[in-house]
């Protein structure tokens, strides 16, 4: 199952990093080492730091990377801690940073992790299996309004209120314990026509996963920290998988590459007001037709690249 994992936009992201053989790079989303393996192959005199919270992924990836080289270190933490962890290792600037924000195929396919709405499993969805907050806690303890807000904000779910109401009604009788139990509640809460195009539980499961792992707040902070860690000429490469993530990355990148509005339009702009970053791709990069055919899970992915210039 793990060996069948396919890294999304692999060639495009590796090219986007503009790797140097002696550079220092950070893969903030190690997963099952798809991107990290390709980075490590190309930096024989450099160093790779790879970050992940998932202990299963770390165990597998450590063995995989060791077959390529020993110039890497895996850091078991949330990528929001990137600066602190690098500074502990006396690293204060790097040549490139990669984020692949998708849930890896092994996580999705391992039904015990509770990410999938296709298989019955305990409600979980934790990236960090040691943390207390899980999907089960969210679904069974959050108030109706909080659930509706999460489903609407993080899942852009049209029927958020109806679903939240039925969850609360159901759990009055018994605790909601499994993924398919939740799926059935969701199905009973939306009109038949809404079930035809895509899986009716898709948006709610996304919303709960984001809540459990605090994904959007963590992403915002981590992207800002990553920009400040880049050397001049260093690049940040980010692969997103839904509009909420992509909007965050797009807005941060836009602000970082724009001239300060206070001086925009002046004939001679002082250096301190000029942007310190430039976009490598003004138009977002998406999977090729060949990649979409080979890996359907890449269909919503988008790649953005930014470079430090000052």
MARZATOR-940124 format. One line per 4 residues: number of its first residue (from 1); their letters; for each residue x, y, z of N, C-alpha, C. Coordinates in steps of 0.02 Angstrom, whole numbers, padded with zeros to 5 digits, always signed. Layout:
NUM) a) X:Y:Z:X:Y:Z:X:Y:Z | ...
END
This chain:
1) xxxx) +00042:-00060:+00000:+00000:+00000:+00000:+00044:+00063:+00000 | +00096:+00063:+00043:+00140:+00120:+00047:+00179:+00130:-00017 | +00202:+00073:-00046:+00241:+00077:-00108:+00200:+00103:-00166 | +00134:+00102:-00160:+00091:+00127:-00213:+00078:+00202:-00207
5) xxxx) +00104:+00233:-00153:+00094:+00305:-00144:+00129:+00343:-00200 | +00093:+00389:-00232:+00120:+00429:-00287:+00123:+00501:-00265 | +00182:+00531:-00266:+00190:+00601:-00247:+00162:+00645:-00302 | +00124:+00694:-00283:+00090:+00739:-00330:+00138:+00793:-00354
9) xxxx) +00133:+00810:-00419:+00173:+00864:-00449:+00247:+00857:-00431 | +00272:+00796:-00433:+00339:+00782:-00410:+00392:+00818:-00451 | +00391:+00809:-00516:+00441:+00840:-00559:+00438:+00916:-00556 | +00377:+00942:-00556:+00369:+01015:-00555:+00395:+01046:-00490
13) xxxx) +00383:+01012:-00434:+00405:+01039:-00370:+00481:+01033:-00361 | +00510:+00978:-00384:+00583:+00970:-00379:+00618:+01021:-00424 | +00592:+01031:-00484:+00619:+01083:-00529:+00611:+01151:-00497 | +00554:+01163:-00466:+00540:+01228:-00435:+00587:+01246:-00379
17) xxxx) +00613:+01196:-00344:+00659:+01209:-00288:+00727:+01233:-00313 | +00743:+01221:-00377:+00807:+01243:-00406:+00865:+01218:-00362 | +00868:+01153:-00352:+00914:+01123:-00303:+00987:+01134:-00320 | +01026:+01148:-00267:+01099:+01152:-00271:+01127:+01090:-00236
21) xxxx) +01181:+01063:-00263:+01208:+01001:-00236:+01230:+01009:-00163 | +01252:+01069:-00144:+01276:+01080:-00076:+01227:+01121:-00033 | +01164:+01124:-00055:+01115:+01166:-00021:+01084:+01133:+00041 | +01050:+01175:+00080:+01013:+01152:+00139:+00939:+01159:+00123
25) xxxx) +00902:+01103:+00130:+00831:+01103:+00111:+00789:+01073:+00167 | +00725:+01094:+00168:+00678:+01069:+00217:+00616:+01044:+00181 | +00599:+00981:+00193:+00535:+00954:+00170:+00489:+00955:+00231 | +00443:+01003:+00232:+00400:+01012:+00291:+00346:+00959:+00297
29) xxxx) +00338:+00919:+00245:+00285:+00868:+00245:+00315:+00802:+00218 | +00357:+00771:+00258:+00394:+00711:+00238:+00348:+00657:+00210 | +00294:+00640:+00247:+00250:+00586:+00225:+00290:+00523:+00214 | +00281:+00492:+00156:+00316:+00430:+00141:+00375:+00441:+00094
33) xxxx) +00405:+00501:+00100:+00470:+00518:+00072:+00473:+00521:-00004 | +00417:+00532:-00037:+00418:+00538:-00110:+00459:+00598:-00133 | +00442:+00657:-00108:+00479:+00717:-00127:+00549:+00717:-00094 | +00552:+00696:-00031:+00617:+00696:+00004:+00668:+00652:-00030
37) xxxx) +00647:+00595:-00056:+00693:+00550:-00090:+00725:+00584:-00150 | +00684:+00619:-00189:+00710:+00653:-00249:+00755:+00711:-00231 | +00739:+00746:-00177:+00783:+00800:-00154:+00851:+00772:-00133 | +00849:+00719:-00093:+00911:+00690:-00066:+00957:+00664:-00120
41) xxxx) +00928:+00637:-00173:+00968:+00612:-00230:+01009:+00667:-00263 | +00985:+00728:-00257:+01015:+00784:-00294:+01059:+00829:-00251 | +01065:+00815:-00186:+01105:+00859:-00143:+01157:+00818:-00106 | +01201:+00787:-00143:+01250:+00741:-00114:+01295:+00776:-00063
45) xxxx) +01309:+00840:-00072:+01351:+00876:-00025:+01311:+00925:+00018 | +01246:+00919:+00014:+01202:+00962:+00052:+01171:+00926:+00112 | +01115:+00953:+00135:+01082:+00924:+00193:+01007:+00933:+00187 | +00970:+00882:+00206:+00897:+00884:+00205:+00870:+00875:+00275
49) xxxx) +00826:+00920:+00295:+00787:+00912:+00356:+00715:+00897:+00335 | +00687:+00844:+00362:+00619:+00824:+00343:+00576:+00822:+00406 | +00518:+00853:+00402:+00474:+00862:+00460:+00409:+00822:+00450 | +00388:+00788:+00503:+00322:+00755:+00502:+00301:+00738:+00573
53) xxxx) +00235:+00735:+00583:+00207:+00716:+00648:+00189:+00642:+00651 | +00183:+00611:+00594:+00156:+00543:+00589:+00211:+00492:+00602 | +00206:+00456:+00657:+00258:+00408:+00676:+00264:+00350:+00627 | +00208:+00329:+00597:+00210:+00276:+00546:+00250:+00299:+00485
57) xxxx) +00236:+00359:+00462:+00272:+00386:+00404:+00346:+00394:+00419 | +00362:+00417:+00478:+00433:+00427:+00496:+00471:+00361:+00496 | +00442:+00309:+00525:+00476:+00244:+00527:+00491:+00218:+00457 | +00441:+00224:+00413:+00450:+00201:+00345:+00502:+00243:+00308
61) xxxx) +00495:+00309:+00313:+00536:+00354:+00273:+00609:+00355:+00295 | +00621:+00344:+00359:+00691:+00342:+00382:+00730:+00286:+00348 | +00698:+00228:+00341:+00730:+00172:+00307:+00739:+00187:+00233 | +00688:+00217:+00203:+00691:+00232:+00131:+00746:+00282:+00116
65) xxxx) +00751:+00335:+00154:+00801:+00387:+00141:+00872:+00362:+00155 | +00878:+00316:+00203:+00945:+00289:+00220:+00975:+00250:+00163 | +00933:+00226:+00117:+00960:+00190:+00058:+00989:+00238:+00007 | +00974:+00303:+00015:+00998:+00353:-00033:+01060:+00389:-00006
69) xxxx) +01059:+00406:+00058:+01116:+00442:+00088:+01105:+00450:+00162 | +01155:+00479:+00196:+01149:+00490:+00268:+01148:+00564:+00285 | +01143:+00607:+00235:+01144:+00679:+00246:+01074:+00707:+00254 | +01037:+00676:+00300:+00969:+00699:+00314:+00954:+00689:+00388
73) xxxx) +00904:+00726:+00412:+00879:+00716:+00480:+00803:+00724:+00479 | +00768:+00678:+00510:+00695:+00682:+00516:+00678:+00712:+00583 | +00634:+00761:+00582:+00613:+00796:+00643:+00540:+00781:+00656 | +00526:+00750:+00712:+00457:+00730:+00730:+00422:+00788:+00766
77) xxxx) +00389:+00830:+00726:+00354:+00887:+00753:+00305:+00914:+00701 | +00266:+00964:+00720:+00224:+01000:+00673:+00266:+01051:+00635 | +00253:+01061:+00571:+00296:+01106:+00532:+00291:+01179:+00555 | +00243:+01195:+00597:+00240:+01263:+00624:+00301:+01279:+00666
81) xxxx) +00336:+01227:+00689:+00395:+01235:+00731:+00460:+01238:+00690 | +00456:+01250:+00626:+00513:+01246:+00582:+00571:+01289:+00606 | +00559:+01352:+00624:+00613:+01396:+00644:+00647:+01371:+00708 | +00607:+01355:+00758:+00636:+01332:+00822:+00678:+01270:+00812
85) xxxx) +00653:+01223:+00772:+00689:+01160:+00763:+00755:+01171:+00724 | +00753:+01214:+00674:+00814:+01227:+00636:+00866:+01265:+00679 | +00842:+01312:+00718:+00888:+01350:+00761:+00921:+01306:+00813 | +00885:+01255:+00837:+00915:+01207:+00883:+00975:+01172:+00851
89) xxxx) +00975:+01168:+00785:+01027:+01134:+00748:+01076:+01184:+00716 | +01072:+01247:+00740:+01116:+01301:+00717:+01107:+01315:+00642 | +01046:+01308:+00618:+01030:+01324:+00549:+00983:+01385:+00551 | +01005:+01439:+00519:+00967:+01502:+00523:+00942:+01526:+00455
93) xxxx) +00964:+01494:+00402:+00937:+01508:+00335:+00948:+01447:+00291 | +00903:+01439:+00242:+00905:+01379:+00200:+00896:+01398:+00126 | +00912:+01349:+00083:+00908:+01361:+00011:+00840:+01344:-00019 | +00799:+01307:+00018:+00734:+01290:-00009:+00691:+01253:+00041
97) xxxx) +00626:+01263:+00035:+00577:+01232:+00080:+00518:+01208:+00038 | +00495:+01148:+00053:+00439:+01117:+00016:+00381:+01100:+00064 | +00321:+01116:+00043:+00260:+01094:+00078:+00217:+01056:+00027 | +00199:+00994:+00043:+00150:+00956:+00005:+00092:+00943:+00053
101) xxxx) +00039:+00982:+00048:-00012:+00984:+00100:-00066:+00930:+00094 | -00058:+00884:+00048:-00107:+00831:+00042:-00099:+00778:+00096 | -00154:+00745:+00113:-00151:+00686:+00155:-00123:+00630:+00112 | -00072:+00595:+00135:-00040:+00544:+00093:-00086:+00484:+00082
105) xxxx) -00075:+00450:+00027:-00116:+00392:+00010:-00118:+00339:+00065 | -00060:+00322:+00095:-00063:+00272:+00149:-00107:+00294:+00208 | -00107:+00359:+00223:-00150:+00383:+00277:-00223:+00375:+00258 | -00239:+00392:+00196:-00308:+00385:+00172:-00330:+00312:+00169
109) xxxx) -00284:+00270:+00147:-00301:+00200:+00135:-00300:+00158:+00199 | -00265:+00181:+00250:-00264:+00146:+00314:-00328:+00164:+00351 | -00376:+00120:+00348:-00442:+00137:+00375:-00441:+00153:+00449 | -00392:+00127:+00485:-00389:+00139:+00557:-00372:+00211:+00574
113) xxxx) -00348:+00249:+00525:-00332:+00319:+00538:-00394:+00364:+00536 | -00449:+00339:+00506:-00512:+00375:+00508:-00517:+00435:+00463 | -00474:+00439:+00412:-00478:+00495:+00364:-00528:+00483:+00309 | -00542:+00420:+00294:-00581:+00402:+00235:-00656:+00396:+00251
117) xxxx) -00697:+00422:+00206:-00769:+00414:+00212:-00794:+00354:+00172 | -00747:+00315:+00144:-00765:+00256:+00106:-00762:+00192:+00148 | -00724:+00194:+00203:-00714:+00133:+00242:-00734:+00146:+00315 | -00760:+00094:+00347:-00781:+00101:+00416:-00721:+00096:+00462
121) xxxx) -00715:+00144:+00508:-00658:+00148:+00553:-00676:+00193:+00612 | -00638:+00189:+00666:-00648:+00236:+00721:-00637:+00307:+00698 | -00677:+00354:+00721:-00667:+00424:+00703:-00602:+00449:+00734 | -00555:+00471:+00692:-00490:+00491:+00719:-00466:+00554:+00683
125) xxxx) -00433:+00546:+00624:-00409:+00601:+00582:-00351:+00640:+00611 | -00316:+00615:+00661:-00259:+00651:+00689:-00196:+00638:+00648 | -00163:+00691:+00626:-00097:+00685:+00596:-00046:+00664:+00649 | -00052:+00696:+00707:-00010:+00679:+00764:-00050:+00632:+00809
129) xxxx) -00031:+00569:+00808:-00071:+00519:+00844:-00066:+00524:+00919 | -00023:+00569:+00944:-00015:+00578:+01016:-00060:+00633:+01045 | -00089:+00674:+01001:-00130:+00729:+01026:-00198:+00705:+01049 | -00229:+00744:+01093:-00293:+00724:+01124:-00353:+00736:+01077
133) xxxx) -00353:+00792:+01042:-00411:+00810:+01000:-00414:+00765:+00939 | -00471:+00732:+00930:-00483:+00688:+00873:-00550:+00705:+00842 | -00565:+00673:+00785:-00630:+00684:+00753:-00687:+00661:+00799 | -00675:+00609:+00837:-00726:+00584:+00883:-00743:+00637:+00936
137) xxxx) -00693:+00670:+00961:-00704:+00723:+01011:-00743:+00780:+00980 | -00723:+00802:+00920:-00757:+00857:+00887:-00831:+00840:+00876 | -00844:+00782:+00846:-00912:+00763:+00827:-00956:+00754:+00888 | -00929:+00729:+00943:-00971:+00712:+01001:-00974:+00765:+01055
141) xxxx) -00931:+00816:+01052:-00931:+00865:+01107:-00943:+00937:+01085 | -00930:+00954:+01022:-00940:+01023:+01000:-01015:+01039:+00997 | -01032:+01100:+01015:-01102:+01122:+01011:-01124:+01127:+00938 | -01189:+01127:+00929:-01218:+01127:+00861:-01193:+01185:+00819
145) xxxx) -01192:+01245:+00847:-01170:+01304:+00810:-01097:+01298:+00790 | -01056:+01273:+00836:-00984:+01266:+00821:-00974:+01216:+00765 | -01011:+01161:+00766:-01006:+01112:+00712:-01026:+01143:+00645 | -01083:+01178:+00644:-01107:+01209:+00583:-01056:+01259:+00556
149) xxxx) -01027:+01298:+00600:-00977:+01348:+00580:-00916:+01314:+00548 | -00893:+01260:+00579:-00835:+01223:+00553:-00851:+01194:+00484 | -00909:+01163:+00477:-00927:+01132:+00413:-00932:+01185:+00357 | -00958:+01244:+00374:-00966:+01296:+00324:-00899:+01330:+00308
153) xxxx) -00861:+01346:+00361:-00798:+01383:+00352:-00743:+01340:+00320 | -00734:+01279:+00345:-00679:+01237:+00323:-00698:+01188:+00268 | -00763:+01175:+00260:-00784:+01129:+00208:-00826:+01161:+00154 | -00845:+01225:+00165:-00888:+01261:+00119:-00950:+01218:+00103
157) xxxx) -00976:+01188:+00157:-01033:+01143:+00152:-01099:+01182:+00154 | -01138:+01177:+00101:-01201:+01213:+00094:-01252:+01193:+00147 | -01250:+01130:+00166:-01301:+01104:+00214:-01272:+01096:+00284 | -01226:+01140:+00302:-01191:+01135:+00366:-01238:+01134:+00426
161) xxxx) -01288:+01177:+00426:-01334:+01181:+00483:-01375:+01118:+00492 | -01399:+01092:+00437:-01440:+01032:+00439:-01398:+00973:+00464 | -01337:+00967:+00440:-01294:+00912:+00461:-01277:+00918:+00534 | -01259:+00978:+00557:-01242:+00988:+00627:-01302:+00972:+00672
165) xxxx) -01360:+00992:+00651:-01421:+00979:+00690:-01433:+00904:+00698 | -01424:+00867:+00644:-01436:+00795:+00647:-01382:+00757:+00685 | -01321:+00783:+00684:-01268:+00753:+00725:-01285:+00759:+00798 | -01305:+00818:+00819:-01322:+00829:+00889:-01382:+00787:+00910
169) xxxx) -01431:+00782:+00866:-01491:+00742:+00880:-01472:+00668:+00887 | -01429:+00644:+00843:-01408:+00573:+00844:-01370:+00556:+00907 | -01324:+00601:+00927:-01280:+00585:+00983:-01316:+00590:+01050 | -01377:+00616:+01050:-01418:+00615:+01111:-01436:+00544:+01130
173) xxxx) -01439:+00501:+01079:-01457:+00431:+01091:-01395:+00388:+01103 | -01343:+00400:+01064:-01280:+00364:+01073:-01221:+00403:+01044 | -01162:+00388:+01069:-01102:+00419:+01045:-01088:+00398:+00972 | -01064:+00446:+00932:-01046:+00430:+00862:-00974:+00406:+00863
177) xxxx) -00963:+00344:+00842:-00898:+00313:+00851:-00859:+00301:+00787 | -00894:+00290:+00731:-00858:+00269:+00670:-00871:+00316:+00612 | -00828:+00310:+00562:-00833:+00353:+00503:-00897:+00341:+00464 | -00916:+00278:+00454:-00976:+00265:+00415:-01040:+00282:+00453
181) xxxx) -01036:+00281:+00518:-01092:+00304:+00559:-01103:+00379:+00545 | -01049:+00417:+00543:-01053:+00488:+00527:-01076:+00499:+00456 | -01052:+00459:+00410:-01072:+00465:+00339:-01148:+00458:+00332 | -01176:+00410:+00367:-01249:+00399:+00362:-01288:+00459:+00389
185) xxxx) -01263:+00490:+00442:-01296:+00550:+00469:-01293:+00606:+00418 | -01236:+00614:+00386:-01228:+00666:+00335:-01275:+00654:+00277 | -01277:+00592:+00254:-01322:+00575:+00197:-01395:+00590:+00213 | -01414:+00578:+00275:-01484:+00589:+00295:-01501:+00663:+00303
189) xxxx) -01449:+00706:+00299:-01458:+00777:+00314:-01460:+00821:+00252 | -01450:+00791:+00193:-01447:+00831:+00132:-01495:+00803:+00079 | -01516:+00846:+00033:-01563:+00823:-00019:-01532:+00771:-00066 | -01573:+00732:-00096:-01550:+00679:-00141:-01507:+00707:-00198
193) xxxx) -01527:+00765:-00225:-01490:+00793:-00282:-01418:+00810:-00264 | -01406:+00825:-00199:-01339:+00844:-00177:-01293:+00784:-00170 | -01320:+00724:-00174:-01280:+00663:-00165:-01253:+00635:-00231 | -01272:+00666:-00287:-01258:+00635:-00352:-01189:+00649:-00379
197) xxxx) -01165:+00710:-00372:-01102:+00729:-00405:-01040:+00701:-00370 | -01030:+00720:-00307:-00973:+00697:-00268:-00997:+00667:-00203 | -00953:+00632:-00169:-00974:+00598:-00107:-01002:+00649:-00058 | -01060:+00637:-00030:-01093:+00686:+00013:-01054:+00702:+00077
201) xxxx) -01009:+00658:+00098:-00972:+00670:+00160:-00905:+00705:+00149 | -00886:+00715:+00087:-00820:+00741:+00071:-00804:+00807:+00106 | -00849:+00855:+00102:-00836:+00921:+00129:-00834:+00921:+00206 | -00878:+00882:+00236:-00881:+00879:+00309:-00818:+00845:+00336
205) xxxx) -00796:+00792:+00304:-00735:+00758:+00326:-00675:+00804:+00319 | -00672:+00842:+00265:-00618:+00890:+00257:-00619:+00941:+00314 | -00678:+00967:+00329:-00685:+01018:+00381:-00664:+00991:+00450 | -00684:+00931:+00466:-00666:+00902:+00531:-00591:+00891:+00534
209) xxxx) -00561:+00866:+00480:-00489:+00855:+00479:-00450:+00920:+00490 | -00473:+00973:+00458:-00441:+01039:+00466:-00447:+01062:+00538 | -00505:+01053:+00568:-00515:+01073:+00638:-00471:+01032:+00685 | -00470:+00967:+00676:-00432:+00923:+00720:-00358:+00942:+00720
213) xxxx) -00332:+00958:+00661:-00260:+00971:+00654:-00243:+01045:+00650 | -00293:+01089:+00660:-00284:+01162:+00658:-00245:+01182:+00596 | -00263:+01153:+00540:-00221:+01157:+00480:-00212:+01227:+00452 | -00264:+01268:+00451:-00258:+01333:+00418:-00218:+01383:+00458
217) xxxx) -00227:+01385:+00524:-00187:+01430:+00566:-00114:+01409:+00566 | -00103:+01344:+00570:-00034:+01317:+00569:-00001:+01334:+00502 | -00038:+01325:+00448:-00011:+01339:+00381:+00010:+01412:+00374 | -00033:+01457:+00394:-00018:+01528:+00389:+00047:+01546:+00425
221) xxxx) +00053:+01523:+00487:+00113:+01538:+00526:+00175:+01506:+00495 | +00168:+01443:+00473:+00226:+01407:+00445:+00250:+01438:+00380 | +00204:+01461:+00337:+00224:+01492:+00274:+00261:+01558:+00287 | +00237:+01597:+00335:+00270:+01660:+00352:+00340:+01647:+00379
225) xxxx) +00347:+01598:+00423:+00412:+01581:+00450:+00459:+01557:+00395 | +00432:+01516:+00350:+00473:+01488:+00296:+00501:+01542:+00250 | +00460:+01592:+00234:+00484:+01647:+00193:+00544:+01681:+00225 | +00540:+01692:+00290:+00594:+01728:+00325:+00657:+01686:+00332
229) xxxx) +00652:+01620:+00323:+00710:+01575:+00330:+00749:+01567:+00264 | +00721:+01590:+00209:+00754:+01580:+00144:+00815:+01625:+00137 | +00869:+01597:+00109:+00925:+01637:+00087:+00905:+01676:+00024 | +00943:+01726:+00006:+00933:+01758:-00059:+00945:+01705:-00113
233) xxxx) +00897:+01698:-00157:+00900:+01645:-00208:+00865:+01582:-00186 | +00846:+01578:-00123:+00810:+01519:-00098:+00737:+01520:-00118 | +00708:+01461:-00123:+00639:+01456:-00147:+00594:+01417:-00099 | +00531:+01438:-00098:+00479:+01404:-00060:+00428:+01377:-00110
237) xxxx) +00416:+01312:-00106:+00371:+01277:-00152:+00314:+01248:-00111 | +00252:+01264:-00131:+00194:+01241:-00092:+00142:+01209:-00139 | +00123:+01148:-00121:+00070:+01112:-00157:+00008:+01110:-00111 | -00046:+01138:-00135:-00109:+01139:-00097:-00160:+01093:-00131
241) xxxx) -00213:+01077:-00092:-00263:+01029:-00118:-00335:+01054:-00111 | -00345:+01110:-00080:-00413:+01139:-00081:-00409:+01215:-00078 | -00464:+01247:-00094:-00464:+01320:-00105:-00444:+01359:-00043 | -00460:+01334:+00016:-00443:+01371:+00077:-00368:+01376:+00086
245) xxxx) -00333:+01320:+00076:-00260:+01320:+00080:-00230:+01365:+00026 | -00254:+01355:-00035:-00226:+01392:-00091:-00235:+01467:-00083 | -00292:+01487:-00055:-00305:+01558:-00045:-00255:+01588:+00004 | -00241:+01551:+00057:-00192:+01574:+00107:-00124:+01584:+00075
249) xxxx) -00101:+01534:+00038:-00035:+01537:+00006:-00033:+01592:-00046 | -00084:+01596:-00087:-00087:+01647:-00139:-00083:+01718:-00110 | -00121:+01730:-00056:-00122:+01797:-00026:-00056:+01814:+00006 | -00025:+01767:+00041:+00040:+01780:+00073:+00092:+01793:+00020
253) xxxx) +00092:+01754:-00033:+00141:+01763:-00087:+00130:+01831:-00121 | +00067:+01850:-00132:+00052:+01914:-00165:+00078:+01972:-00123 | +00064:+01970:-00057:+00086:+02024:-00014:+00162:+02029:-00011 | +00195:+01971:-00012:+00268:+01970:-00007:+00302:+01996:-00070
257) xxxx) +00268:+01995:-00127:+00299:+02014:-00191:+00275:+02082:-00217 | +00233:+02115:-00178:+00207:+02180:-00200:+00248:+02237:-00169 | +00252:+02292:-00206:+00283:+02353:-00179:+00238:+02381:-00125 | +00268:+02406:-00072:+00230:+02436:-00017:+00182:+02488:-00045
261) xxxx) +00116:+02481:-00030:+00067:+02527:-00059:+00078:+02600:-00041 | +00114:+02613:+00014:+00127:+02682:+00035:+00171:+02720:-00015 | +00212:+02682:-00052:+00258:+02715:-00099:+00246:+02694:-00171 | +00197:+02652:-00182:+00183:+02629:-00250:+00165:+02688:-00295
265) xxxx) +00196:+02692:-00353:+00183:+02746:-00399:+00235:+02801:-00398 | +00278:+02802:-00347:+00331:+02851:-00344:+00382:+02837:-00399 | +00413:+02889:-00428:+00462:+02878:-00482:+00525:+02841:-00457 | +00547:+02857:-00396:+00605:+02824:-00367:+00586:+02794:-00300
269) xxxx) +00581:+02728:-00298:+00559:+02694:-00237:+00621:+02673:-00197 | +00626:+02694:-00134:+00683:+02674:-00092:+00688:+02598:-00087 | +00750:+02573:-00083:+00762:+02501:-00082:+00724:+02465:-00027 | +00718:+02497:+00031:+00685:+02463:+00088:+00611:+02451:+00076
273) xxxx) +00582:+02484:+00025:+00511:+02474:+00009:+00500:+02426:-00049 | +00554:+02405:-00080:+00547:+02357:-00136:+00536:+02287:-00108 | +00498:+02245:-00144:+00485:+02177:-00119:+00549:+02135:-00115 | +00552:+02091:-00066:+00610:+02047:-00057:+00599:+01979:-00089
277) xxxx) +00542:+01970:-00122:+00525:+01906:-00152:+00496:+01917:-00221 | +00501:+01864:-00263:+00468:+01866:-00329:+00434:+01799:-00342 | +00379:+01802:-00378:+00344:+01741:-00397:+00381:+01708:-00455 | +00392:+01643:-00449:+00422:+01605:-00504:+00369:+01587:-00555
281) xxxx) +00310:+01571:-00532:+00254:+01557:-00579:+00196:+01605:-00562 | +00184:+01652:-00607:+00128:+01698:-00596:+00062:+01662:-00604 | +00062:+01610:-00645:+00003:+01568:-00654:+00013:+01503:-00616 | -00037:+01483:-00577:-00030:+01423:-00537:-00018:+01361:-00581
285) xxxx) +00025:+01315:-00556:+00041:+01254:-00593:-00006:+01199:-00570 | -00035:+01163:-00618:-00082:+01108:-00602:-00056:+01044:-00636 | -00081:+00986:-00616:-00058:+00923:-00645:-00071:+00919:-00720 | -00027:+00885:-00754:-00036:+00872:-00826:-00091:+00820:-00835
289) xxxx) -00114:+00814:-00897:-00164:+00763:-00913:-00138:+00693:-00897 | -00072:+00683:-00910:-00042:+00617:-00897:-00043:+00602:-00822 | -00027:+00652:-00781:-00028:+00640:-00708:-00098:+00628:-00683 | -00146:+00664:-00709:-00216:+00655:-00688:-00240:+00584:-00705
293) xxxx) -00218:+00559:-00762:-00237:+00492:-00782:-00205:+00440:-00737 | -00142:+00452:-00717:-00106:+00404:-00676:-00125:+00408:-00603 | -00146:+00467:-00580:-00160:+00477:-00509:-00219:+00524:-00501 | -00277:+00497:-00493:-00338:+00537:-00487:-00337:+00583:-00426
297) xxxx) -00299:+00564:-00374:-00297:+00605:-00313:-00260:+00671:-00323 | -00228:+00679:-00380:-00193:+00742:-00394:-00239:+00795:-00423 | -00302:+00779:-00434:-00345:+00822:-00475:-00355:+00892:-00446 | -00353:+00900:-00380:-00365:+00966:-00351:-00301:+01003:-00332
301) xxxx) -00243:+00974:-00348:-00181:+01003:-00324:-00160:+01065:-00365 | -00128:+01112:-00330:-00101:+01173:-00361:-00033:+01187:-00331 | +00012:+01210:-00374:+00081:+01222:-00353:+00099:+01295:-00363 | +00126:+01325:-00309:+00149:+01395:-00312:+00222:+01397:-00287
305) xxxx) +00262:+01441:-00319:+00333:+01446:-00304:+00352:+01519:-00296 | +00391:+01533:-00244:+00414:+01602:-00231:+00489:+01599:-00216 | +00525:+01652:-00234:+00598:+01654:-00224:+00617:+01718:-00188 | +00664:+01713:-00142:+00689:+01772:-00108:+00741:+01807:-00152
309) xx) +00734:+01873:-00161:+00779:+01910:-00205:+00815:+01966:-00168 | +00799:+01978:-00105:+00832:+02032:-00069:+00828:+02025:+00005
END
